[in-house]
Amino acid sequence: MHTASYRRLIIFALLLLSLFFKGYAAQAAVTSLEKGEQKIPLNAHFQMLEDKTGKLDIQDILTPSINQQFRPLHGSLSQGYTSSAFWLRLDIQRSSAEASNTWLLEMMPIMLDDIRMYRLANNGSISVQRAGDHIPFSQQEMRHHYPVFKINLPDTAVTTIYLRVQSTSSVFFRAILWTPDKFTETSDFLASLMGIYYGVMLAMIIYNALLMISYRDVSMLYYLLLSFGTLTIGMCVNGHIGMFIAPDSPWVVDIIPALMPQVIILVSALFISSFLRLKETMPFFARVFRAVQIMVLVFIALILAGYNTQIAEFVQVINLLQVIFFLPICLLAGLRGYPPGYIVCIASLSWIVSVLLIPLRNLGILESSWITDYGFQIGSAMEAILLALAQAYRISLIKKESADIQRQLLKISQQAEYELEAKVQLRTAELDNAIQRMKLLDKEKDDILGIAAHDLKNPLTSIIGMSDLLRKTRHQISEEQQHQYLERISNSGQRMMHIVTNLLDVNALESGHFHLSAETVSVSQLSRDILQQYESALKAKNLHTVVDIDGSVFVTADLNACIRIVDNLLSNAIKFSPAGKTIWLTISQHHGMGRLEVRDEGPGLSGEDQQHLFTKFSKLSPTPTAGEHSSGLGLSIVKKLSEAQGGSVRCISALGAGTSFIFELPLAEVSLAHIPAMTGT
């Protein structure tokens, strides 16, 4: 019953696919600039210039010495993997006053990183329009799966437009000029065809999901993953990932074309190994497929680590060789008496041919046409249908081997029991971890209550005692004594405020409610302002300061967070410095980072102290030299705020040799006109 209904579904999918073929054939006559077809009332042609530095801007291009280097472009722009930027000059002229004055320039493919169109106005101004997969789809000029620019031609004079194209992926560029009516008509038609394609893929996925639930066959799971991966690649090639799935996440649109082919190769290897039972029938090739899977996992890791640009060409070649390697294995399985192997071989061949069309088009070997633009969709749909047919064939074979099915069911039951036991053990371990975390949280709660009960009690007692004494004896003591009492009350209040602020900062950082806003911050000016606030504390302990400031150090950071960091580092240096010692404050640049270093001549830190230096509520061996308060929160706040802004903080210290804290943040790009004149003191 399942097989009969499955075949009916395949016949239906083939009918849909035939409509898909007919639709593409009807759409073959497209007005394409690279072909130079003149089926519209418009004169247009491209000229191209390669910018190997990738740094030329429109003003450079407009200079006569560079502008005269443009050469006619015949066909599409196909340059493969390159770091160059390519400039295209498009001279457009309406052939008559009756021709449409509004045109739409459609560009493909979607994987190009950066596309810019510059148009020169009669008054000398330059307008810029941008597209590409590094720009969120929600910010694109028109809601269309391919980038589209609107061009207005107010008269029949020649209009010059410059296009700049650059990408880390293979550079292939094709542009089509449309009238709005023709563009709408063709877009609607192609949307219908894409609906047919997605319908075929989803029909295969849904039906095979039902079969997988019924038969519990791991090869069907791999087939589903393969179908999902192929569908995702198809949506990416069509531009529908950015349009519908991630309109505000260009990084998703950018990484899928690099990542999903690896996933498809991995799942294909898993599917073929399982479907053809290579482990039992051909153990050697099963080990080869295992090596392929490991290699693909390495590629996936490198891509996720940001090395896609460096390895893209190599990975494409290796992937192609791997896919071609699948064909003889499937054919050999068929020759050894397993007929579904033939079907998998044909399915893989159709997919390989469809995939090869894209690089052959990009390299200029094949003329750009509907078959090169949409061959992947056709081939992937055929592969999904053929693999579904292979699955149906395999199911019929499984039904004939009832004894094997019973053994397989027993094996699956044992596997399920093993997985359940593993999950129970995992849940038990997770529960133990949760209990440990609760104990840690309970300890932190006790620490916070301890601070509230002890550290806040002392300044509160001081404030109450001093205020009562001042109230009772204000007529009996001198004005100078009253001023001293008020100063002690103020100091106690500031101490309480410092404790409460630290507690609030820790809570905000750990709950994710501490919001940072990036701006350009002058580290030198900020440090001078904070140092000035500590003049009285420095004088009270007779501390000297040596300041060496590079006034050109500007970082990209949150101003308030920087104030908290520098304030904590300076206050710590003052607290732990004996009277009469020196504190050094140095600001400099190192390897693209702005660095602030605070060094004191305090007692220094032991190795054990340094291990717990940046943890909450850490109580270190050294104590403040004048009885100042220390809650154990300041340095943990410094570390969290530093790392949250892409920076770092570290400590260099030894017992008896003082302590140095080094805080770094990424440098900001600031013009010389904005850098104030500063000198170190």
C-alpha positions in Angstrom: 0.0 0.0 0.0 2.8 2.4 0.9 4.7 1.6 -2.3 1.6 2.1 -4.6 0.8 5.5 -3.0 4.5 6.4 -3.2 4.6 5.7 -6.9 1.4 7.9 -7.4 3.2 10.7 -5.6 6.3 10.3 -7.9 4.1 10.4 -11.0 2.5 13.6 -9.7 5.9 15.1 -8.9 7.1 14.2 -12.4 4.1 16.0 -13.9 5.0 19.1 -11.9 8.6 18.9 -13.0 7.5 18.7 -16.6 5.6 22.0 -16.1 8.8 23.4 -14.6 10.8 22.5 -17.7 8.1 24.0 -20.0 8.1 27.2 -17.9 11.8 27.7 -18.2 11.8 27.0 -21.9 9.2 29.7 -22.3 11.3 32.1 -20.3 14.4 31.6 -22.3 14.0 34.7 -24.5 15.1 37.3 -21.8 16.5 40.7 -22.6 20.0 40.2 -21.3 22.6 43.0 -21.5 25.5 40.5 -21.8 23.9 39.1 -25.0 23.3 42.5 -26.5 19.8 41.6 -27.6 18.0 44.6 -28.9 14.4 43.6 -28.3 13.6 46.7 -26.3 13.5 50.4 -27.3 16.8 51.1 -25.6 20.5 51.3 -26.5 22.7 49.9 -23.8 26.1 48.2 -23.5 28.7 47.4 -20.8 32.4 48.2 -20.5 34.6 46.7 -17.8 37.6 47.8 -15.7 39.3 45.6 -13.2 40.5 47.2 -10.0 43.1 44.8 -8.7 43.7 46.9 -5.5 40.0 47.0 -4.7 40.5 50.5 -3.4 39.4 52.8 -6.2 36.4 54.9 -5.6 34.1 56.7 -8.0 36.2 59.9 -8.0 39.2 57.8 -9.1 37.2 56.1 -11.9 36.0 59.4 -13.3 39.5 60.7 -13.8 40.4 60.6 -17.5 43.5 58.5 -17.1 41.5 55.6 -15.5 38.2 56.1 -17.3 39.9 55.5 -20.7 41.0 52.1 -19.5 37.4 50.7 -19.7 37.1 47.9 -22.4 33.9 46.5 -23.9 32.5 43.5 -22.0 31.2 40.7 -24.2 28.9 38.3 -22.4 28.7 38.0 -18.6 31.3 39.0 -16.1 33.1 35.8 -15.1 36.3 36.1 -13.0 36.3 33.2 -10.5 37.8 33.7 -7.1 39.6 37.0 -6.9 40.2 39.9 -4.5 39.8 42.5 -7.3 36.9 44.9 -7.6 35.2 45.2 -11.0 33.8 48.4 -12.4 31.2 48.2 -15.2 30.3 51.3 -17.2 26.8 51.2 -18.7 25.8 53.8 -21.3 22.1 53.8 -21.7 20.0 55.8 -24.2 16.3 55.7 -25.0 15.9 55.1 -28.7 12.9 57.3 -28.9 10.9 59.8 -26.7 8.0 57.3 -26.7 10.1 54.6 -25.0 9.6 54.0 -21.2 11.6 56.4 -19.0 11.6 54.0 -16.1 13.8 50.9 -16.2 14.7 48.2 -13.7 18.2 46.7 -13.6 18.1 43.1 -12.3 21.4 41.6 -11.2 22.3 38.0 -10.4 23.5 35.9 -8.7 22.6 36.7 -5.1 25.9 35.6 -3.6 27.8 38.7 -4.6 29.0 40.6 -1.4 28.9 44.2 -2.6 27.2 45.8 -5.6 27.1 49.6 -5.9 25.6 51.7 -8.7 26.8 55.3 -9.2 24.8 57.6 -11.4 26.1 61.0 -12.5 23.6 63.9 -12.5 23.7 66.9 -14.8 24.6 69.1 -11.8 27.7 67.0 -11.1 26.3 65.2 -8.1 26.6 61.5 -7.7 23.9 59.2 -6.4 24.7 55.8 -4.9 22.5 52.7 -4.7 23.8 49.5 -2.9 22.9 45.8 -2.9 24.6 42.5 -2.2 24.4 39.8 0.4 26.3 41.8 3.0 23.4 44.2 3.2 20.2 43.1 5.1 17.4 42.2 2.7 15.1 44.6 4.7 17.4 47.5 3.5 17.4 46.5 -0.2 15.9 49.0 -2.6 13.2 46.7 -3.9 11.6 43.5 -2.4 12.8 41.0 -5.0 14.8 37.8 -4.6 17.6 39.2 -6.8 19.1 42.7 -6.4 17.2 45.3 -8.4 18.0 49.0 -9.0 15.5 51.5 -10.4 16.9 53.7 -13.3 15.0 56.8 -14.5 15.8 58.2 -18.0 14.1 61.6 -18.2 15.1 62.3 -21.8 16.7 60.6 -24.8 20.3 61.7 -23.9 22.9 59.1 -23.1 23.0 58.3 -19.4 26.2 56.8 -17.9 26.0 54.5 -14.9 28.9 52.9 -13.1 28.5 49.6 -11.3 31.1 48.3 -8.8 31.1 44.6 -8.0 33.2 42.8 -5.4 32.9 39.5 -3.6 34.8 36.9 -1.6 32.9 34.2 -3.5 33.3 33.4 -7.2 32.7 36.6 -9.2 30.0 36.1 -11.8 27.7 39.0 -12.7 24.8 39.1 -15.1 22.4 42.1 -15.5 19.1 42.4 -17.2 17.2 45.6 -18.1 13.5 45.4 -17.7 10.5 47.7 -18.2 8.4 47.7 -15.0 5.5 45.8 -16.7 7.7 43.1 -18.2 9.6 42.8 -14.9 6.4 42.2 -13.0 5.1 39.8 -15.5 8.3 37.7 -15.6 8.8 37.9 -11.8 5.2 36.5 -11.2 5.9 33.8 -13.7 9.2 32.8 -12.1 7.5 32.9 -8.7 5.0 30.4 -9.9 7.8 28.1 -11.2 9.7 28.5 -7.9 6.4 27.5 -6.1 6.3 24.3 -8.3 10.0 23.5 -7.4 9.4 24.1 -3.7 6.2 22.1 -3.9 8.1 19.1 -5.4 10.8 19.3 -2.7 8.3 19.6 0.2 6.2 16.8 -1.2 9.2 14.5 -1.2 10.2 15.7 2.3 6.8 15.3 3.9 6.1 11.9 2.4 9.5 10.5 3.3 9.1 11.9 6.8 5.9 9.8 7.1 7.8 6.8 5.8 10.6 7.4 8.2 8.2 7.4 11.1 6.6 4.2 9.8 9.8 2.3 9.0 12.3 3.9 11.3 15.0 3.6 8.8 18.1 5.8 9.3 18.8 6.1 5.6 15.4 7.9 5.3 16.6 10.3 8.0 19.7 11.0 5.9 17.5 11.4 2.9 15.4 14.0 4.7 18.5 15.9 5.8 19.8 15.8 2.3 16.5 17.1 0.9 16.4 19.8 3.5 20.0 20.8 2.6 19.2 20.8 -1.1 16.1 22.9 -0.5 18.1 25.3 1.5 20.7 25.7 -1.2 18.0 26.2 -3.8 16.4 28.9 -1.7 19.8 30.5 -1.3 20.6 30.4 -5.0 17.1 31.9 -5.7 17.6 34.6 -3.1 14.7 33.5 -0.9 16.8 32.9 2.3 17.4 36.6 2.7 13.9 37.5 1.4 11.9 35.3 3.7 14.0 33.6 6.3 16.7 36.1 7.5 15.9 39.5 6.1 17.9 41.3 8.9 20.7 38.8 9.2 23.1 39.1 6.2 25.7 36.8 7.9 23.2 34.0 7.5 22.8 34.7 3.8 26.6 34.9 3.4 27.5 31.7 5.2 24.9 29.3 3.8 26.4 29.1 0.3 29.7 28.0 1.9 28.3 25.8 4.6 25.4 24.0 3.1 27.3 22.3 0.3 29.5 20.7 2.9 26.5 19.6 4.8 25.0 18.1 1.6 28.3 16.2 0.9 28.3 14.9 4.5 24.7 13.8 4.5 25.1 12.3 1.0 28.0 10.2 2.2 26.0 9.1 5.3 22.9 8.3 3.1 24.8 6.3 0.5 26.7 4.4 3.2 23.5 3.5 5.0 21.3 3.0 1.9 23.8 0.7 0.2 24.8 -1.0 3.4 28.4 -0.5 2.6 29.6 -1.6 6.1 28.3 -5.1 5.4 28.7 -5.3 1.6 31.8 -3.2 0.9 33.8 -2.5 4.1 36.7 -0.9 2.3 34.5 1.7 0.7 32.6 2.2 4.0 36.0 3.3 5.5 36.6 5.6 2.5 33.2 7.2 3.1 34.1 7.6 6.7 37.2 9.5 5.7 35.1 11.7 3.4 32.8 12.5 6.3 35.7 13.4 8.6 37.2 15.6 5.8 33.9 17.4 5.4 33.6 18.0 9.1 37.1 19.6 9.0 35.9 21.9 6.1 32.8 22.8 8.1 35.0 23.7 11.1 37.3 25.9 9.0 34.4 27.7 7.4 32.8 28.4 10.8 36.2 29.7 12.0 36.2 32.3 9.2 38.6 30.7 6.7 36.1 30.2 3.9 37.8 32.8 1.6 41.2 31.0 1.9 39.9 27.5 1.3 36.9 28.0 -1.0 38.5 27.0 -4.3 40.3 24.0 -2.8 37.1 22.9 -1.1 35.1 23.1 -4.3 37.5 20.9 -6.1 37.6 18.3 -3.3 33.8 18.3 -3.0 33.5 17.7 -6.8 35.9 14.8 -6.6 34.0 13.4 -3.7 30.7 13.6 -5.4 32.0 12.0 -8.6 33.5 9.3 -6.4 29.9 8.4 -5.3 28.9 7.3 -8.8 31.1 4.2 -9.2 30.2 3.0 -5.7 26.5 3.2 -6.5 27.0 1.5 -9.9 29.1 -1.2 -8.2 26.3 -1.8 -5.7 23.9 -2.3 -8.6 26.2 -4.7 -10.4 26.5 -6.8 -7.2 22.7 -7.4 -7.2 21.3 -4.4 -5.4 19.1 -2.6 -8.0 18.4 0.6 -5.9 22.1 1.3 -6.4 21.4 2.1 -10.1 18.7 4.6 -9.2 21.0 6.3 -6.6 23.7 6.5 -9.3 21.3 8.2 -11.8 20.1 10.5 -9.1 23.7 11.5 -8.1 24.6 12.0 -11.8 21.6 14.4 -12.3 22.7 16.4 -9.3 26.3 16.5 -10.3 25.4 17.7 -13.8 23.2 20.4 -12.4 25.9 21.5 -10.0 28.6 21.6 -12.7 26.5 24.0 -14.7 27.1 26.8 -12.3 31.0 26.8 -12.3 30.9 26.2 -16.1 28.8 29.3 -16.5 30.9 31.3 -14.1 34.0 30.4 -16.0 32.4 31.4 -19.3 32.6 27.9 -20.8 28.8 27.8 -21.1 26.6 30.6 -22.4 24.4 32.0 -19.6 20.9 30.7 -20.2 17.8 29.4 -18.4 19.4 26.0 -18.1 22.6 27.4 -16.4 20.6 29.8 -14.2 18.0 27.2 -13.1 19.7 23.9 -13.8 20.4 23.4 -10.1 16.7 23.5 -9.2 15.8 21.1 -12.0 18.6 18.7 -11.1 18.0 18.8 -7.4 14.2 18.1 -8.0 15.1 15.2 -10.2 17.5 13.9 -7.6 14.8 14.1 -4.9 12.3 12.3 -7.0 14.8 9.5 -8.0 16.0 9.0 -4.5 12.4 8.8 -3.4 11.9 6.1 -6.0 15.0 4.3 -4.8 13.6 4.4 -1.3 10.3 2.9 -2.5 12.3 0.2 -4.2 14.2 -0.5 -1.1 11.0 -0.7 1.0 9.7 -3.4 -1.3 12.9 -5.4 -0.8 12.7 -4.9 2.9 9.1 -6.3 2.9 10.3 -9.5 1.2 12.9 -10.0 4.0 10.6 -10.3 7.0 13.1 -12.2 9.1 15.7 -9.5 8.6 13.2 -6.9 9.5 12.5 -8.6 12.8 16.1 -8.7 13.6 16.5 -5.1 12.6 13.5 -4.2 14.8 15.1 -6.0 17.7 18.4 -4.2 17.1 16.5 -0.9 16.9 14.8 -1.7 20.2 18.1 -2.5 21.9 19.5 0.7 20.5 16.6 2.7 21.8 17.1 1.1 25.2 20.7 2.0 25.2 20.0 5.6 24.1 17.4 5.9 26.8 19.9 4.7 29.4 22.4 7.2 28.1 19.8 10.0 28.3 19.0 9.0 31.9 22.7 9.2 32.8 22.9 12.5 31.0 19.9 13.9 32.8 21.4 12.7 36.1 24.6 14.4 35.4 22.7 17.6 34.3 20.8 17.4 37.6 24.0 17.1 39.6 25.4 20.1 37.7 22.2 22.1 38.4 22.5 21.3 42.1 26.1 22.5 42.1 25.0 25.7 40.4 22.3 26.2 42.9 24.9 25.8 45.7 27.1 28.3 44.0 24.2 30.7 43.7 23.3 30.2 47.3 26.8 31.0 48.3 26.8 34.1 46.2 23.5 35.1 47.9 25.1 34.6 51.3 28.1 36.7 50.1 25.7 39.5 49.0 23.8 39.4 52.3 27.2 39.4 54.1 28.1 42.6 52.3 24.8 44.1 53.0 24.9 43.2 56.7 28.6 44.0 57.3 30.0 46.4 54.7 26.9 48.6 54.7 26.4 48.4 58.4 29.7 50.2 59.3 29.2 53.3 57.1 25.5 53.5 58.2 26.6 53.4 61.8 29.1 56.1 61.1 26.6 58.3 59.3 24.0 57.9 62.2 26.6 58.5 64.9 28.2 61.5 63.3 24.8 63.1 62.4 23.5 62.6 66.0 26.7 64.0 67.4 26.6 67.0 65.1 22.9 67.6 65.9 23.5 67.6 69.7 26.8 69.5 69.8 26.5 71.9 66.8 26.3 74.9 69.1 29.3 73.8 71.2 31.9 72.9 68.5 33.7 75.1 66.1 32.8 75.4 62.4 36.0 73.5 61.4 35.0 70.5 63.6 31.5 70.6 62.0 33.1 70.6 58.6 35.2 67.5 59.6 32.0 65.7 60.8 30.2 66.5 57.6 33.2 65.3 55.5 33.2 62.0 57.4 29.4 61.6 56.8 30.0 62.3 53.1 32.8 59.8 52.9 30.7 57.1 54.6 27.8 57.9 52.1 30.2 57.6 49.2 31.5 54.3 50.5 27.9 53.0 50.7 27.2 54.3 47.2 30.3 52.5 45.9 29.2 49.2 47.5 25.7 49.5 46.1 26.9 50.5 42.6 29.2 47.4 42.5 26.4 45.1 43.5 24.0 46.6 40.9 26.7 46.4 38.2 27.3 42.7 38.9 23.6 41.9 38.9 23.2 43.8 35.6 26.1 42.1 33.9 25.0 38.6 34.9 21.4 39.1 34.0 22.3 40.6 30.6 20.6 44.0 31.4 23.9 46.0 31.2 23.6 47.7 27.8 26.7 48.9 26.1 26.7 51.5 23.3 29.8 51.8 21.1 31.3 55.3 20.5 34.7 56.9 20.1 36.3 57.5 23.5 39.5 59.4 24.3 41.3 57.2 26.8 43.8 60.0 27.7 41.1 62.6 28.5 39.0 60.1 30.4 42.0 59.0 32.5 43.0 62.6 33.2 39.4 63.4 34.4 39.3 60.4 36.7 42.8 61.0 38.1 41.8 64.6 38.9 38.9 63.2 41.1 41.4 61.3 43.2 43.7 64.3 44.0 42.5 64.5 47.6 43.0 60.7 48.1 46.5 60.9 46.6 47.4 63.9 48.8 46.1 62.1 51.9 48.5 59.2 51.4 51.3 61.4 50.0 51.3 59.4 46.8 53.1 60.6 43.6 51.9 60.0 40.1 53.9 59.5 36.9 51.7 60.0 33.8 52.8 59.0 30.3 49.9 59.6 27.9 49.7 59.2 24.2 47.0 61.7 23.4 46.2 60.1 20.0 44.7 56.9 21.6 41.0 56.7 20.9 39.1 53.5 21.3 35.6 52.2 20.3 33.8 51.5 23.5 31.0 52.5 25.9 32.0 55.7 27.8 30.4 54.8 31.1 31.9 51.3 31.1 35.3 52.7 30.4 34.9 55.1 33.3 33.9 52.2 35.6 37.0 50.2 34.5 39.6 53.1 34.8 38.0 54.2 38.1 38.3 50.7 39.6 41.9 50.3 38.5 43.0 53.7 39.8 41.1 53.3 43.1 42.7 49.9 43.7 46.2 51.3 43.1 45.6 54.0 45.6 44.1 51.6 48.2 47.0 49.2 48.1 49.9 51.7 47.8 51.8 52.6 51.0 52.2 56.3 51.9 54.9 58.1 50.0 55.0 55.6 47.0 54.5 56.2 43.3 51.7 55.2 40.9 52.4 55.1 37.1 49.6 55.7 34.6 50.6 54.9 31.0 48.5 55.1 27.8 49.8 53.8 24.5 49.0 51.8 21.3 49.9 48.1 20.7 48.9 46.1 17.6 45.6 47.8 16.9 44.6 48.1 20.6 44.5 51.1 22.9 46.3 50.2 26.1 46.1 51.7 29.6 48.5 50.5 32.3 48.2 51.3 36.0 51.3 50.2 38.1 51.8 50.7 41.8 54.5 49.9 44.5 52.1 48.0 46.7 52.8 44.6 48.4 52.1 42.7 45.1 50.1 39.5 44.6 51.0 35.8 45.1 50.4 33.2 42.5 47.4 31.9 44.4 45.9 35.4 44.7 46.3 36.0 40.9 44.3 32.8 40.2 41.3 34.3 42.0 41.9 37.9 41.1 39.0 38.5 38.8 36.4 36.3 40.5 33.5 37.8 42.5 33.9 38.4 46.2 37.5 37.4 46.1 39.4 38.2 49.3 43.1 38.6 48.6 46.1 38.5 50.9 47.0 42.2 50.6 44.8 44.6 52.5 44.3 48.4 51.9 47.1 50.3 53.4 44.9 53.0 55.1 42.0 50.8 56.1 40.0 51.5 52.9 37.1 49.3 52.0 37.2 46.5 49.4 34.1 44.5 48.5 35.9 42.0 46.2 33.7 43.0 43.2 35.7 45.7 41.4 38.1 43.6 39.4 35.3 41.1 38.4 33.4 44.0 37.0 36.5 45.3 35.2 37.0 41.9 33.5 33.3 41.5 32.4 33.1 45.0 31.0 36.5 44.7 29.2 35.6 41.4 27.5 32.0 42.6 26.6 33.6 45.4 24.5 36.1 43.1 22.7 39.0 44.0 25.0 40.9 42.4 27.8 42.5 43.0 31.2 45.4 41.2 32.8 47.7 41.5 35.8 51.4 41.3 36.2 52.6 41.1 39.8 55.0 39.4 42.2 55.1 39.5 46.0 57.0 42.6 47.2 57.3 44.0 43.6 54.1 45.9 43.2 51.2 45.2 40.8 50.5 46.3 37.2 47.1 46.1 35.6 47.0 46.3 31.7 43.6 47.1 30.1 43.2 47.1 26.3 40.3 48.0 23.9 40.2 48.1 20.0 41.4 51.3 18.6 38.9 53.6 16.8 39.6 55.2 13.4 39.9 59.0 14.2 41.1 61.6 11.8 44.0 63.8 12.8 41.8 66.8 12.9 39.9 65.4 15.8 42.9 64.5 17.9 43.5 67.1 20.6 47.1 68.2 21.4 48.2 66.3 24.5 51.5 65.6 26.1 52.4 63.3 28.9 53.3 64.6 32.4 
